[in-house]
Amino acid sequence: MDFIFLAATNPASGEFAREFGFNPSLIIAQAINFTIIAFLLYRFAIKPIAKTLDERQQKIADGLQYAEEMKTQLAEAERERSEKVKEAAQEAQRILSEAREQSKEMIEKKTQEAANQAESIIRKASEATELERQKMLSDVRQEVARLVVTTTSTVLSKELSEEDRKTFSDAAAKELAGSSN
């Protein structure tokens, strides 16, 4: 570096600079060319590449943010899904419980109805049997009374009138009814 300063102060240095190919006008032209090329490279190459890199970096950041949002939404959707499944299971359990309760009530109701019907049938059969027994007793009394009257008329050897027969028959039936109770 000292050499360049010495060359600039020494008049013989001009020749020395020319000997080594140092031409100040060429240096200035090269500096201007370098500045122009640097400006053009910056303007048309580096700046668009930097812009593209910035855009790409922004897209990557947006993509990461979108992925994070989607991850959050997926977790929320999964939580909602599990909540819905849990609610559906509870609803199914409730419906099943209600169905069991209703079937139990229906079984009890039908059992009670069947018992009532059986009791009613037994009561009606008992009543019908009692009525039939009363009718048979009445028929037997009338037949016995008729036989008594017939026997009495035979024993007395007397023909009874229709009115006497009826009177004796009724009296015998009353007598038999009183003795059977």
VEXFIKE-65856 format. One line per 2 residues: number of its first residue (from 1); their letters; for each residue x, y, z of N, C-alpha, C, CB. Coordinates in steps of 0.1 Angstrom, whole numbers, padded with zeros to 4 digits. Each point is the difference from the previous one (the first is absolute). Glycine has a CB too. Example, Ala and Ser with C-alpha at 12.3 -4.5 7.8 and 13.67 -1.06 7.14 Angstrom:
<atoms>
1) as) 0132,-0057,0078,-0009,0012,0000,0009,0012,0000,-0019,-0012,0012 ~ 0015,0023,-0019,0009,0011,0000,-0008,0011,0008,0012,-0006,-0022
</atoms>
This chain:
<atoms>
1) md) 0008,-0012,0000,-0008,0012,0000,0009,0013,0000,-0018,-0013,0012 ~ 0029,0012,-0005,0009,0012,0000,0005,0002,-0014,0006,-0005,0024
3) fi) -0005,-0005,-0031,0005,0001,-0014,-0009,0008,-0008,0011,-0022,0002 ~ -0024,0021,-0001,-0010,0008,-0008,0001,0014,0004,-0015,-0019,-0002
5) fl) 0017,0022,0014,0001,0014,0004,0013,0006,-0005,-0014,-0004,0021 ~ 0024,-0003,-0020,0013,0004,-0006,-0001,0003,-0015,0012,-0013,0019
7) aa) -0019,0004,-0025,-0001,0002,-0015,-0008,0012,-0003,0002,-0025,-0003 ~ -0012,0028,0011,-0008,0012,-0002,0008,0013,0002,-0021,-0013,0006
9) tn) 0030,0013,0003,0008,0012,0003,0012,0001,-0008,-0008,-0001,0023 ~ 0013,-0009,-0028,0012,0000,-0008,-0004,0002,-0015,0013,-0015,0016
11) pa) -0006,0026,-0023,-0003,0002,-0014,0004,-0012,-0009,0003,0024,0004 ~ 0006,-0032,0000,0004,-0011,-0008,-0010,-0011,0002,0024,0007,0002
13) sg) -0032,-0006,0008,-0010,-0010,0003,-0010,-0001,-0011,0003,0003,0024 ~ -0006,0007,-0032,-0009,-0001,-0011,0005,-0010,-0010,-0007,0024,0003
15) ef) 0020,-0024,-0005,0005,-0010,-0009,0000,-0014,0006,0015,0018,-0010 ~ -0013,-0018,0023,0000,-0013,0007,-0014,-0006,-0001,0018,0008,0015
17) ar) -0029,0001,-0013,-0013,-0005,-0001,-0004,-0005,-0014,-0006,0016,0018 ~ 0012,-0009,-0028,-0003,-0004,-0014,0007,-0013,-0003,-0003,0024,-0007
19) ef) 0014,-0026,0013,0008,-0012,-0002,-0008,-0012,0005,0021,0012,0001 ~ -0028,-0011,0010,-0008,-0011,0006,-0014,0000,-0005,0014,0001,0020
21) gf) -0018,0007,-0029,-0013,0001,-0006,-0010,0007,0008,0005,-0021,-0011 ~ -0001,0031,0019,-0009,0008,0008,-0004,0012,-0008,0010,-0009,0022
23) np) -0022,0009,-0026,-0005,0012,-0008,-0012,0005,0008,0008,-0009,-0022 ~ -0007,0022,0027,-0010,0005,0009,-0013,0001,-0008,0017,0013,0013
25) sl) -0018,-0009,-0025,-0012,0001,-0007,-0007,-0014,-0002,0009,0021,-0012 ~ -0001,-0031,0011,-0005,-0013,-0001,-0006,-0005,0013,0017,-0005,-0018
27) ii) -0010,0009,0029,-0005,-0003,0013,-0013,0006,0003,0023,-0002,0008 ~ -0025,0015,-0012,-0012,0007,0002,-0011,-0006,-0009,0013,0021,0005
29) aq) -0010,-0025,-0017,-0010,-0006,-0009,-0004,-0014,0006,0010,0012,-0020 ~ 0000,-0019,0025,-0003,-0013,0007,-0009,0002,0012,0022,-0010,-0009
31) ai) -0019,0020,0017,-0008,0003,0012,-0014,0004,-0004,0020,0008,0012 ~ -0022,0000,-0023,-0013,0003,-0005,-0007,-0012,-0005,0008,0023,-0006
33) nf) -0001,-0032,-0002,-0006,-0012,-0005,-0004,-0009,0012,0014,0001,-0021 ~ -0005,-0002,0031,-0004,-0009,0011,-0012,0006,0007,0024,-0006,0003
35) ti) -0025,0019,-0001,-0012,0006,0007,-0012,-0003,-0008,0014,0018,0009 ~ -0014,-0016,-0023,-0011,-0002,-0008,-0004,-0015,0000,0007,0019,-0015
37) ia) 0002,-0028,0014,-0003,-0015,0001,-0005,-0003,0013,0018,-0005,-0017 ~ -0012,0010,0028,-0005,-0003,0014,-0015,0005,0001,0024,0002,0009
39) fl) -0026,0011,-0014,-0014,0005,0000,-0010,-0009,-0008,0010,0024,0003 ~ -0005,-0027,-0015,-0009,-0009,-0008,-0002,-0014,0006,0008,0013,-0021
41) ly) 0002,-0019,0026,-0001,-0012,0007,-0010,0001,0012,0023,-0007,-0007 ~ -0021,0018,0015,-0008,0002,0011,-0015,0002,-0004,0019,0010,0013
43) rf) -0021,-0002,-0023,-0013,0004,-0005,-0007,-0012,-0007,0008,0024,-0003 ~ -0001,-0031,-0005,-0007,-0010,-0008,0003,-0015,0004,0001,0016,-0019
45) ai) 0008,-0018,0028,0003,-0014,0004,-0002,-0002,0015,0016,-0002,-0019 ~ -0009,0010,0027,0000,-0002,0014,-0013,0004,0006,0024,0004,0001
47) kp) -0030,0008,-0005,-0012,0005,0005,-0012,-0010,-0003,0009,0024,-0002 ~ -0011,-0028,-0011,-0010,-0010,-0002,0002,-0013,0007,-0003,0010,-0022
49) ia) 0015,-0015,0023,0003,-0012,0007,-0004,0002,0015,0018,-0007,-0016 ~ -0014,0018,0022,-0003,0003,0014,-0015,0001,0002,0022,0012,0003
51) kt) -0029,-0006,-0013,-0014,0001,0001,-0007,-0014,-0001,0001,0023,-0011 ~ 0004,-0031,0002,-0005,-0014,-0001,0002,-0008,0012,0005,0001,-0025
53) ld) 0007,0001,0031,0003,-0007,0013,-0009,0005,0011,0024,-0003,-0007 ~ -0026,0016,0007,-0009,0006,0011,-0014,-0006,-0002,0014,0021,0001
55) er) -0019,-0021,-0014,-0013,-0005,-0003,-0001,-0015,0004,-0003,0016,-0019 ~ 0013,-0023,0016,0001,-0015,0003,0000,-0002,0015,0012,-0004,-0021
57) qq) -0004,0012,0028,0000,0000,0014,-0013,0003,0006,0024,0006,0000 ~ -0031,0004,-0005,-0014,0004,0004,-0010,-0012,-0002,0005,0025,-0005
59) ki) -0003,-0031,-0007,-0009,-0012,-0003,0002,-0011,0010,0000,0007,-0025 ~ 0013,-0009,0028,0003,-0011,0009,-0006,0003,0014,0021,-0005,-0013
61) ad) -0019,0018,0017,-0006,0004,0013,-0015,-0001,0000,0020,0016,0003 ~ -0026,-0012,-0014,-0015,-0001,-0001,-0004,-0015,0000,-0001,0022,-0013
63) gl) 0009,-0030,0006,-0003,-0015,0000,0001,-0006,0014,0008,-0001,-0024 ~ 0002,0005,0031,0002,-0004,0014,-0011,0004,0009,0025,0000,-0003
65) qy) -0029,0013,0001,-0011,0006,0008,-0013,-0008,-0004,0011,0023,0001 ~ -0013,-0025,-0014,-0012,-0008,-0004,0000,-0014,0006,-0001,0014,-0022
67) ae) 0013,-0020,0021,0001,-0014,0006,-0003,0000,0015,0017,-0006,-0018 ~ -0012,0017,0025,-0003,0001,0014,-0015,0002,0003,0023,0009,0003
69) em) -0029,-0001,-0012,-0015,0002,0001,-0007,-0013,-0003,0003,0025,-0006 ~ 0001,-0032,-0004,-0007,-0012,-0003,0002,-0011,0011,0004,0005,-0024
71) kt) 0008,-0005,0030,0002,-0009,0011,-0009,0004,0012,0024,-0003,-0007 ~ -0026,0016,0009,-0009,0004,0011,-0014,-0004,-0004,0015,0019,0006
73) ql) -0019,-0016,-0018,-0014,-0004,-0005,-0002,-0015,0001,0000,0020,-0015 ~ 0010,-0027,0011,-0001,-0015,0001,-0002,-0005,0014,0015,-0002,-0020
75) ae) -0007,0008,0029,-0001,-0003,0015,-0014,0004,0005,0024,0003,0003 ~ -0029,0008,-0008,-0014,0005,0004,-0010,-0010,-0006,0008,0024,0001
77) ae) -0007,-0028,-0013,-0009,-0009,-0007,0000,-0013,0007,0003,0012,-0022 ~ 0009,-0017,0026,0001,-0013,0007,-0006,0001,0013,0021,-0005,-0011
79) re) -0020,0016,0018,-0006,0002,0013,-0015,0000,-0001,0020,0013,0008 ~ -0025,-0006,-0018,-0015,0001,-0003,-0005,-0014,-0004,0002,0024,-0007
81) rs) 0006,-0031,-0001,-0004,-0014,-0004,-0001,-0009,0012,0010,0003,-0022 ~ 0000,-0002,0031,-0001,-0009,0012,-0011,0004,0009,0025,-0004,-0002
83) ek) -0028,0017,0003,-0011,0005,0008,-0013,-0005,-0006,0013,0021,0006 ~ -0014,-0020,-0019,-0013,-0005,-0007,-0001,-0015,0002,0002,0018,-0017
85) vk) 0009,-0025,0016,-0001,-0015,0003,-0004,-0003,0014,0018,-0004,-0018 ~ -0013,0012,0027,-0003,-0002,0014,-0015,0004,0002,0024,0005,0007
87) ea) -0029,0006,-0013,-0014,0003,0002,-0009,-0010,-0007,0006,0024,0000 ~ -0002,-0030,-0011,-0008,-0010,-0007,0000,-0013,0009,0006,0010,-0023
89) aq) 0005,-0013,0029,0000,-0012,0009,-0009,0003,0012,0023,-0006,-0007 ~ -0023,0018,0013,-0009,0003,0011,-0014,-0001,-0005,0018,0015,0011
91) ea) -0021,-0009,-0022,-0014,0000,-0006,-0004,-0015,-0002,0003,0023,-0011 ~ 0005,-0031,0005,-0003,-0014,-0002,-0003,-0007,0013,0014,0000,-0021
93) qr) -0005,0003,0031,-0002,-0006,0013,-0014,0004,0006,0025,-0001,0004 ~ -0028,0014,-0005,-0012,0005,0005,-0012,-0006,-0007,0011,0022,0005
95) il) -0011,-0023,-0018,-0010,-0006,-0008,-0002,-0015,0004,0004,0016,-0019 ~ 0007,-0023,0021,0000,-0014,0004,-0006,-0002,0014,0020,-0004,-0015
97) se) -0016,0013,0024,-0006,0000,0013,-0015,0003,0000,0022,0008,0009 ~ -0026,0001,-0017,-0014,0003,-0001,-0008,-0012,-0006,0005,0025,-0003
99) ar) 0001,-0031,-0007,-0006,-0012,-0006,-0001,-0011,0010,0009,0007,-0023 ~ 0001,-0009,0031,-0001,-0011,0010,-0011,0003,0010,0025,-0004,-0003
101) eq) -0025,0017,0007,-0010,0004,0010,-0014,-0002,-0006,0016,0017,0010 ~ -0018,-0012,-0022,-0013,-0002,-0007,-0004,-0014,-0001,0004,0021,-0012
103) sk) 0006,-0030,0008,-0003,-0014,-0002,-0004,-0006,0014,0015,-0002,-0020 ~ -0008,0006,0030,-0002,-0005,0014,-0014,0004,0004,0024,0001,0006
105) em) -0028,0012,-0009,-0013,0005,0004,-0011,-0008,-0008,0009,0023,0005 ~ -0006,-0025,-0018,-0010,-0007,-0009,-0002,-0015,0005,0007,0015,-0019
107) ie) 0004,-0021,0023,-0001,-0014,0005,-0008,0000,0012,0022,-0006,-0009 ~ -0019,0015,0019,-0008,0001,0012,-0015,0002,-0003,0020,0009,0012
109) kk) -0022,0001,-0021,-0014,0003,-0004,-0007,-0012,-0006,0006,0024,-0004 ~ 0001,-0031,-0006,-0006,-0012,-0006,-0002,-0011,0010,0010,0007,-0022
111) tq) -0001,-0009,0031,-0001,-0010,0010,-0013,0003,0009,0025,-0004,0000 ~ -0026,0017,0004,-0011,0004,0008,-0013,-0002,-0007,0014,0017,0012
113) ea) -0014,-0013,-0025,-0012,-0002,-0009,-0004,-0015,-0001,0006,0021,-0013 ~ 0004,-0030,0011,-0002,-0014,-0001,-0005,-0005,0013,0018,-0002,-0017
115) an) -0013,0006,0028,-0005,-0004,0014,-0014,0004,0001,0023,0001,0010 ~ -0026,0012,-0013,-0014,0005,0001,-0009,-0008,-0009,0008,0023,0005
117) qa) -0004,-0026,-0017,-0009,-0008,-0009,-0002,-0014,0005,0009,0013,-0019 ~ 0002,-0019,0024,-0002,-0014,0006,-0009,0001,0012,0023,-0006,-0008
119) es) -0022,0016,0016,-0009,0001,0012,-0014,0002,-0005,0019,0010,0014 ~ -0021,-0002,-0024,-0013,0003,-0006,-0006,-0013,-0005,0006,0024,-0005
121) ii) 0002,-0031,-0003,-0005,-0013,-0006,-0003,-0010,0011,0014,0004,-0020 ~ -0006,-0004,0031,-0003,-0010,0011,-0013,0005,0007,0025,-0005,0003
123) rk) -0026,0018,-0001,-0012,0005,0007,-0013,-0003,-0008,0014,0018,0011 ~ -0013,-0015,-0025,-0011,-0003,-0008,-0003,-0015,-0001,0006,0020,-0014
125) as) 0004,-0028,0014,-0002,-0015,0000,-0007,-0004,0013,0020,-0003,-0016 ~ -0015,0009,0027,-0005,-0004,0013,-0015,0005,0000,0023,0002,0011
127) ea) -0026,0010,-0016,-0014,0005,0000,-0008,-0009,-0009,0008,0023,0004 ~ -0003,-0027,-0016,-0008,-0008,-0009,-0002,-0014,0007,0010,0012,-0020
129) te) 0000,-0017,0027,-0001,-0013,0007,-0011,0001,0011,0024,-0006,-0005 ~ -0024,0017,0012,-0009,0002,0011,-0014,0001,-0006,0017,0012,0014
131) le) -0019,-0004,-0025,-0013,0001,-0007,-0005,-0013,-0004,0006,0023,-0007 ~ 0003,-0031,0001,-0003,-0013,-0005,-0004,-0009,0011,0016,0002,-0019
133) rq) -0009,-0001,0030,-0003,-0008,0012,-0014,0004,0006,0024,-0003,0005 ~ -0027,0016,-0005,-0013,0004,0005,-0011,-0005,-0009,0011,0021,0010
135) km) -0008,-0020,-0023,-0010,-0005,-0010,-0003,-0015,0002,0007,0019,-0016 ~ 0004,-0026,0017,-0001,-0014,0002,-0008,-0004,0013,0022,-0003,-0013
137) ls) -0018,0010,0024,-0008,-0002,0012,-0014,0003,-0001,0020,0006,0012 ~ -0023,0005,-0019,-0014,0004,-0003,-0007,-0011,-0008,0006,0025,0001
139) dv) 0001,-0030,-0011,-0006,-0010,-0009,-0002,-0013,0009,0011,0010,-0021 ~ -0001,-0013,0029,-0002,-0012,0008,-0011,0001,0010,0025,-0004,-0002
141) rq) -0027,0016,0008,-0011,0003,0010,-0013,-0002,-0007,0015,0016,0013 ~ -0016,-0010,-0025,-0012,-0001,-0007,-0003,-0015,-0004,0003,0024,-0009
143) ev) 0007,-0031,0005,-0002,-0014,-0004,-0004,-0008,0013,0017,0002,-0019 ~ -0010,0001,0030,-0003,-0007,0012,-0014,0003,0005,0024,0001,0007
145) ar) -0028,0012,-0008,-0013,0004,0003,-0011,-0007,-0009,0009,0022,0008 ~ -0006,-0023,-0020,-0009,-0007,-0010,-0001,-0014,0004,0006,0016,-0018
147) lv) 0006,-0022,0021,-0001,-0014,0004,-0007,-0002,0013,0022,-0004,-0011 ~ -0021,0013,0021,-0007,-0001,0013,-0015,0001,-0003,0020,0011,0012
149) vt) -0024,-0002,-0021,-0014,0002,-0002,-0005,-0013,-0007,0003,0025,-0002 ~ 0005,-0030,-0008,-0005,-0012,-0007,0000,-0012,0010,0010,0008,-0021
151) tt) -0001,-0009,0030,0001,-0011,0010,-0012,0002,0009,0025,-0002,-0002 ~ -0027,0014,0007,-0011,0003,0009,-0014,-0003,-0006,0014,0018,0010
153) st) -0015,-0015,-0023,-0013,-0003,-0006,-0002,-0015,-0002,0001,0022,-0012 ~ 0010,-0029,0010,0000,-0014,-0002,-0003,-0006,0014,0016,0000,-0019
155) vl) -0010,0004,0029,-0002,-0005,0014,-0014,0003,0004,0024,0003,0006 ~ -0029,0008,-0008,-0013,0004,0004,-0011,-0006,-0009,0009,0021,0010
157) sk) -0005,-0026,-0021,-0008,-0005,-0010,-0011,0010,-0004,0004,-0023,0008 ~ 0001,0034,-0009,-0010,0011,-0003,0007,0008,-0012,-0010,0001,0024
159) el) 0001,0002,-0032,0005,0009,-0012,-0001,0014,0005,-0008,-0016,-0017 ~ 0020,0023,0016,0000,0014,0005,-0002,0009,-0012,0016,-0006,0018
161) se) -0023,0016,-0015,-0002,0010,-0010,0013,0007,-0003,-0025,0003,0007 ~ 0024,0004,-0018,0012,0008,-0004,0004,0010,0011,-0006,-0003,-0025
163) ed) -0004,0009,0031,0003,0010,0010,0006,-0006,0012,-0019,0014,-0009 ~ 0014,-0026,0013,0005,-0007,0012,0015,-0004,-0003,-0024,-0008,0006
165) rk) 0026,0003,-0017,0013,-0004,-0004,0010,0012,0001,-0009,-0018,-0015 ~ 0005,0029,0010,0008,0012,0000,0003,0004,0015,-0009,0008,-0022
167) tf) -0001,-0008,0030,0001,0004,0014,0009,-0010,0007,-0023,0010,0000 ~ 0021,-0023,-0001,0009,-0009,0006,0015,0001,-0005,-0020,-0016,0003
169) sd) 0021,0018,-0016,0013,0001,-0006,0007,0012,0005,-0008,-0011,-0021 ~ 0002,0022,0022,0006,0012,0005,0004,-0002,0015,-0013,0015,-0016
171) aa) 0004,-0021,0023,0003,-0002,0015,0012,-0009,0001,-0025,0003,0006 ~ 0026,-0014,-0014,0011,-0009,0001,0013,0007,-0004,-0016,-0020,-0005
173) ak) 0015,0028,-0006,0012,0007,-0004,0005,0009,0010,-0008,-0001,-0023 ~ -0001,0008,0030,0004,0010,0011,0006,-0008,0012,-0018,0016,-0007
175) el) 0012,-0027,0010,0005,-0009,0010,0014,-0005,-0003,-0023,-0007,0006 ~ 0025,0003,-0018,0014,-0005,-0004,0010,0012,0000,-0011,-0018,-0014
177) ag) 0006,0030,0009,0009,0011,0000,0004,0004,0014,-0010,0008,-0021 ~ 0001,-0008,0030,0003,0003,0014,0009,-0010,0007,-0022,0011,0001
179) ss) 0021,-0023,-0005,0009,-0011,0007,0014,0000,-0006,-0021,-0013,0004 ~ 0022,0018,-0017,0014,-0001,-0006,0009,0011,0004,-0011,-0011,-0019
181) n) 0005,0022,0024,0008,0012,0004,0005,-0003,0014,-0013,0016,-0015
</atoms>
